[in-house]
Structures are given as C-alpha cells and as structure tokens.
Amino acid sequence: MPRRKTSNIISNVMDSAEKLRKDIDAVPYEMRDKIREIAVDMISEPKKRRGRPPKKRGRPKKKQE
C-alpha cells in the first residue's frame, strides 16, 4: 500500500530535522547553543503581547451619516 502524501511530508520533515540536528552537533559548543536558540525561536509560537494593543496609524475613516 503506498504512503499517503501527508505521511511523506512528515517523513521528509523528520529526516531534515535529524540531518539538521547532526549538523548542529558538528559545530563548536559555543556556537551550538546560539544556533539552537535561533532555531527554536523560528519554529515556536509567537510570544503573546501583553497590555494595550498598538495605536492604529493613519487617517481615521470618514463617518457616514
């Protein structure tokens, strides 16, 4: 039975992640931690902002009467 498309995609992503992990392990220790931090920041969820939302910029829309 052939693999499903999503299964192939997941398999390719897992292979890429494993290859990336091995490449990172080959880098000197000082650089390794920074690379991991950057990689985790890239794939993690965006940090939620706290407080008041930013002010809208530009000219306010004209009110219809």
PyRosetta script that sets phi, psi and omega in degrees:
from pyrosetta import init, pose_from_sequence

init()
pose = pose_from_sequence("MPRRKTSNIISNVMDSAEKLRKDIDAVPYEMRDKIREIAVDMISEPKKRRGRPPKKRGRPKKKQE")
pose.set_psi(1, 128.3)
pose.set_omega(1, -178.4)
pose.set_phi(2, -69.9)
pose.set_psi(2, 153.0)
pose.set_omega(2, 177.6)
pose.set_phi(3, -70.1)
pose.set_psi(3, 152.2)
pose.set_omega(3, 174.7)
pose.set_phi(4, -78.4)
pose.set_psi(4, 157.9)
pose.set_omega(4, -178.5)
pose.set_phi(5, -59.7)
pose.set_psi(5, -43.8)
pose.set_omega(5, -179.5)
pose.set_phi(6, -64.3)
pose.set_psi(6, -35.3)
pose.set_omega(6, 178.8)
pose.set_phi(7, -65.1)
pose.set_psi(7, -40.1)
pose.set_omega(7, 176.9)
pose.set_phi(8, -64.1)
pose.set_psi(8, -42.2)
pose.set_omega(8, 179.9)
pose.set_phi(9, -62.6)
pose.set_psi(9, -45.9)
pose.set_omega(9, 179.5)
pose.set_phi(10, -62.5)
pose.set_psi(10, -42.2)
pose.set_omega(10, 178.9)
pose.set_phi(11, -61.1)
pose.set_psi(11, -43.2)
pose.set_omega(11, 179.3)
pose.set_phi(12, -65.2)
pose.set_psi(12, -39.9)
pose.set_omega(12, 178.8)
pose.set_phi(13, -65.2)
pose.set_psi(13, -42.7)
pose.set_omega(13, 179.6)
pose.set_phi(14, -64.6)
pose.set_psi(14, -39.7)
pose.set_omega(14, 176.9)
pose.set_phi(15, -63.1)
pose.set_psi(15, -42.9)
pose.set_omega(15, 179.1)
pose.set_phi(16, -64.1)
pose.set_psi(16, -40.7)
pose.set_omega(16, 179.5)
pose.set_phi(17, -64.7)
pose.set_psi(17, -41.0)
pose.set_omega(17, 178.8)
pose.set_phi(18, -65.1)
pose.set_psi(18, -41.9)
pose.set_omega(18, 178.7)
pose.set_phi(19, -63.9)
pose.set_psi(19, -43.0)
pose.set_omega(19, 178.7)
pose.set_phi(20, -63.0)
pose.set_psi(20, -41.0)
pose.set_omega(20, 179.1)
pose.set_phi(21, -61.5)
pose.set_psi(21, -42.6)
pose.set_omega(21, 178.9)
pose.set_phi(22, -66.0)
pose.set_psi(22, -39.2)
pose.set_omega(22, 178.3)
pose.set_phi(23, -65.0)
pose.set_psi(23, -39.4)
pose.set_omega(23, 179.1)
pose.set_phi(24, -66.8)
pose.set_psi(24, -37.5)
pose.set_omega(24, 179.2)
pose.set_phi(25, -65.4)
pose.set_psi(25, -22.8)
pose.set_omega(25, 179.8)
pose.set_phi(26, -79.8)
pose.set_psi(26, -14.4)
pose.set_omega(26, -177.9)
pose.set_phi(27, -81.6)
pose.set_psi(27, 150.1)
pose.set_omega(27, 176.8)
pose.set_phi(28, -55.6)
pose.set_psi(28, 151.1)
pose.set_omega(28, -172.8)
pose.set_phi(29, -56.4)
pose.set_psi(29, -40.0)
pose.set_omega(29, -176.4)
pose.set_phi(30, -62.4)
pose.set_psi(30, -39.3)
pose.set_omega(30, -178.2)
pose.set_phi(31, -80.4)
pose.set_psi(31, -27.1)
pose.set_omega(31, -174.6)
pose.set_phi(32, -59.3)
pose.set_psi(32, -45.3)
pose.set_omega(32, -178.5)
pose.set_phi(33, -63.1)
pose.set_psi(33, -42.5)
pose.set_omega(33, 179.5)
pose.set_phi(34, -64.6)
pose.set_psi(34, -41.5)
pose.set_omega(34, 179.7)
pose.set_phi(35, -62.7)
pose.set_psi(35, -42.5)
pose.set_omega(35, 178.9)
pose.set_phi(36, -63.1)
pose.set_psi(36, -42.9)
pose.set_omega(36, 178.7)
pose.set_phi(37, -59.8)
pose.set_psi(37, -44.8)
pose.set_omega(37, -180.0)
pose.set_phi(38, -63.8)
pose.set_psi(38, -43.8)
pose.set_omega(38, -179.2)
pose.set_phi(39, -63.8)
pose.set_psi(39, -42.6)
pose.set_omega(39, 179.9)
pose.set_phi(40, -65.8)
pose.set_psi(40, -40.1)
pose.set_omega(40, 177.7)
pose.set_phi(41, -62.6)
pose.set_psi(41, -35.4)
pose.set_omega(41, -178.6)
pose.set_phi(42, -67.9)
pose.set_psi(42, -36.2)
pose.set_omega(42, -174.6)
pose.set_phi(43, -100.1)
pose.set_psi(43, -10.5)
pose.set_omega(43, -178.1)
pose.set_phi(44, -79.9)
pose.set_psi(44, 166.0)
pose.set_omega(44, 179.1)
pose.set_phi(45, -67.1)
pose.set_psi(45, 148.1)
pose.set_omega(45, 178.5)
pose.set_phi(46, -63.8)
pose.set_psi(46, 146.0)
pose.set_omega(46, 179.8)
pose.set_phi(47, -70.7)
pose.set_psi(47, 135.4)
pose.set_omega(47, -180.0)
pose.set_phi(48, -76.8)
pose.set_psi(48, 136.5)
pose.set_omega(48, 179.3)
pose.set_phi(49, -83.6)
pose.set_psi(49, 145.1)
pose.set_omega(49, 178.7)
pose.set_phi(50, -109.4)
pose.set_psi(50, 153.8)
pose.set_omega(50, 175.3)
pose.set_phi(51, 91.3)
pose.set_psi(51, -162.7)
pose.set_omega(51, -175.3)
pose.set_phi(52, -70.1)
pose.set_psi(52, 138.9)
pose.set_omega(52, 177.9)
pose.set_phi(53, -67.7)
pose.set_psi(53, 156.1)
pose.set_omega(53, -178.5)
pose.set_phi(54, -65.1)
pose.set_psi(54, 151.2)
pose.set_omega(54, -178.6)
pose.set_phi(55, -69.4)
pose.set_psi(55, 139.1)
pose.set_omega(55, 177.3)
pose.set_phi(56, -71.7)
pose.set_psi(56, 140.0)
pose.set_omega(56, -179.0)
pose.set_phi(57, -100.4)
pose.set_psi(57, 160.7)
pose.set_omega(57, 175.8)
pose.set_phi(58, 98.2)
pose.set_psi(58, -179.7)
pose.set_omega(58, -177.8)
pose.set_phi(59, -77.3)
pose.set_psi(59, 136.0)
pose.set_omega(59, 178.5)
pose.set_phi(60, -66.9)
pose.set_psi(60, 149.9)
pose.set_omega(60, 179.6)
pose.set_phi(61, -69.0)
pose.set_psi(61, 145.3)
pose.set_omega(61, -179.8)
pose.set_phi(62, -72.9)
pose.set_psi(62, 132.0)
pose.set_omega(62, 180.0)
pose.set_phi(63, -79.1)
pose.set_psi(63, 136.7)
pose.set_omega(63, 177.5)
pose.set_phi(64, -91.8)
pose.set_psi(64, 137.5)
pose.set_omega(64, -179.0)
pose.set_phi(65, -104.2)
pose.dump_pdb("model.pdb")
